Amino acid sequence: MKLKIRFIDCNCSFGVPGIPFFRIAKNAAELVEELDFCGIDKCLVHHASMRFDSPIIGNNRVIEEIKEYRSRLLPTWAILPSQTGEQPEAKIFIKKMIKNDIKILWSFPNEHRYNLDENTFGDLLQLLTKRHIPLFVKDNLLSIGKLLASFPKLIVIAVNQGPHNVDRYLFPLIEKYPNLYIETSSYIGADAIENFCAKYGPNKLLFGTGFPNNCSGGSILQLIQANISHSYKEAIAHGNIERLLKEVKL
């Protein structure tokens, strides 16, 4: 008998980017249709504007446009340096997160042209560490390693790592930094999940599809067919992110 797995997608978005992908969800309703089609229970969602336009626009849009779907779509925000006046200073930004029940943040350093470091985000990163707020980072593992050297207890989720093998970069960081996680949408080398779980167990892996950059079904199939125990699959599919969300101290 096959056991059903409940999925929470940690990495997906809706909205129309400047250069659309092959298949997108133009709005929240279409994203929910995608979740239903793929058998995904919930997702942590960001708006395309947060990445391809500006978090100032996208953070507001994601709150407004998912109001009818908050039981399925959990909103996230992206960050910018406060020094430019675009984003409030750290304490005020955290208050806005509390008001809007935002428990997850994103960083797109390359798209938004900033350094994710102590000089630019020191006050905010200290508060994120203190409040156990996870930061999803779309950057290479070399840059993430430098970030963690300054903030070793910060909860960081490395996204879109691969499809080439990244284990020579990743494994030393996993062993040194207890709050580093990897999202699975592009972690697709041969037996990548199996090898990771054999060495470190399942608790540092978070299921994500990368939709619409990637097809949602590919990530689901990869996890379902992985040669690991059902309990490991459950942890990756939803258990680990549920634990992180419960530990956030807003």
N, C-alpha and C positions, 0 to 999 in steps of 0.2 A: 504494500500500500504506500502510495506517495503522500508525504506530509506537506501540507500547504505552508508556505512561507509568507509572512507579512512583510511588505517592503515599505521603507520610508526613504525616498529619494533625497539625498543631501545636496544635489547639484543639478538644478534645472531652472529654466527661465521661460518667460513669455514676453510678448511684445515684438515689434518689428525693428530689427537692427538696420543700419544703413545699407549693408549688403546682406540680404536675407540668405539664410541657409536653405538647403533643399526642402526641408519641411519644418515649419515653425508653428507655434501656438500664438496667434495674433493677440489673444486676450485670455483672461483667466478661465472663462468658460471652455475655451478650446483646450487649455492645459488640463482641466479636469477630465475632459473627454479622452485625452491621451493617457492620463492615469488609469481611467476605467478600462480602456482598451488593453493596457499592458498589465493590469492587475496590481497596480501600485496603490497602497493605502493613503499615504500622505507624501508631501514633499516640502522641503525648505526651498523657498522660491525667491528669485531675484528678477527684477525687470530688466529687459534689454537696455533700457536707458541708463541704468546704473553702471553698465559696463561701457557701452558704446557712445553715450552722450555725457551725462554727468550724474553723480550720485545726488546732487542737489535736486535734480528733476526726478530721477528714478526712485529715490527713497520715498518721495511723496506719492509717486504714481503707484508703487507696489501696495502701499497702505490703502489708497483709495480704490484700486481696481480689484482687490480680492475680498472686499467686505462681505460679499455673499458666500464666500467659500472658505472662511477661516477654519472650519472644521477639517479641511483637507489641505489647505495651503498655509504654511507657516512663513510669515514674512521675514526677510533679512534686509539689512542695509549695507551699503558700501561706505568707505571712509575716504576722506581727503585731508590734506594738511590744514590745520586751523590758521596757520600763519598768513595764508592768502585771504582770509576773511570769508572763505566759501563755507566752511564748516565751523560751528561754534567750538569754543575751547572745551577741553575734555569733560569737565564736570557738568557743563550745560548739555553737552551731547549725550551723556549718560542719562540725564534727567529726561531728555526727549525719548530715549530708548525705553525708559521705564513707562512713560506716558503711553507709548504705542506698543508695549509688550514685545519689544524686539530683543531676542536672546542670541542672535547670531549676526556676525559682521563679516563683510567681504573686503578684500584688498586686491586691487588690480594695478599694481605698481607700473607695469609697462604701458598699459593702455592710458593711464592717467598721468604718467610722467612725473613720478615722485620716487623718493627713496623711502622704503619701509624700514626705518631705523630709529634709533634713540633720539637723534637730533631732530627729526621731523615729527615723530609721534610719541616721544618719551612719556609724557603725562598720560596720554590715552592708553598706551600699552601697559603702564603700571596699573591703571584702573581695571583694565580687562583681566590682567593677571589676578588682581585682588578679588574680583567678582566672578572669576571662573567663566568668563564670556569667551566662547570659541571664536577664533578668527580664521576664516577660510582664505587662503592665499593662493592666487594664481601667479606663480613665479617659479623659477627653477630652484632646485634643491641647494645649490651653492648659495643663493641669496637667502633662502630660508635658514640655512645653517648659520649665516652671519647674524640674522635676526635673533635666533635662539641663543646664540652666544651672549647676547646682551640681555635677553629676557628668557632665561632657561626654564621658567615655570609657566610661561605663556602657553595657552592651549592653541595650537596651530594645526590646521588641517591643510595639507598640501594637496591641491587639486590639479587635474589634467597632467599627471606625471606619466609620460610615455607617449606613444606605444613602444618606444625602444626600452630596453632594460635599464632601470635606474637603481638597481639594488646596490651597486658599488657606492653610489652616493647616499642612498637611503639607509641602509642597515647601520652604518656607524652613527648616524643621527638618531635613529630609533633607539639604539643602545645607550646613548648619552642623555637624551632629552625625554623625560617620562610623559610629557604631554604633547608629543608630536604624533599626528595621525595621518593616514593617507586615504584619500577618496578613490574609489575603484574604477571610475569610468574609463580611464586611459591606462590603468595598471593592468595591461593585457598581454604581457609576455608569456611565453610558454610556461605553464604551471606556476604563474606568478603568485596567485593566491595560495596555492597548495604549499609552495616553498616558504612563503612568509609565515603561514600558520604553523608549519612544522618547526620553525625556528623561534617564533615569538608568540604563537597563539593568535586568536582572532580579534583581540580587543583593541587593536590599533587600526583596524580597517573599517571604513564607513562606506556603505553602498551609495553609489551615485550613478546616474545615467549620462550626465553631461548634455542632456537634451536642451536645445536642438542641435548643438554641435555634433552629437552622436545620436544614433538610433537607440531609443530606450531599451528595446528588446535585446540588444547585444549584451548589455551589462547584466540584465536579468539571466540570460542564458549562461553567461560566464559563471555566475555564482551558483545557479542551480546545478550545473554540471561539474562544478569543482569537486575534486576527490577529497572532501573534508566531511566531518560529521555534521549531522543536522543541527546540533546545538551551536556549532561554529557558524553555520550559515545564518541561523537566527540572530546571533550576536552581530554579524556584519550587516545583515539586512535591515535590522531595526533596533536591536538591543543597545548597541554602543551609542548611537546618537540619542536615544531616549535617556540613557544614563547621563550624558553630557548636558542635555537640556534640563534635567532635574537638578543638576549641580550648579546651574547658573544662579548667581545671587544678585538679582535686580532689586 
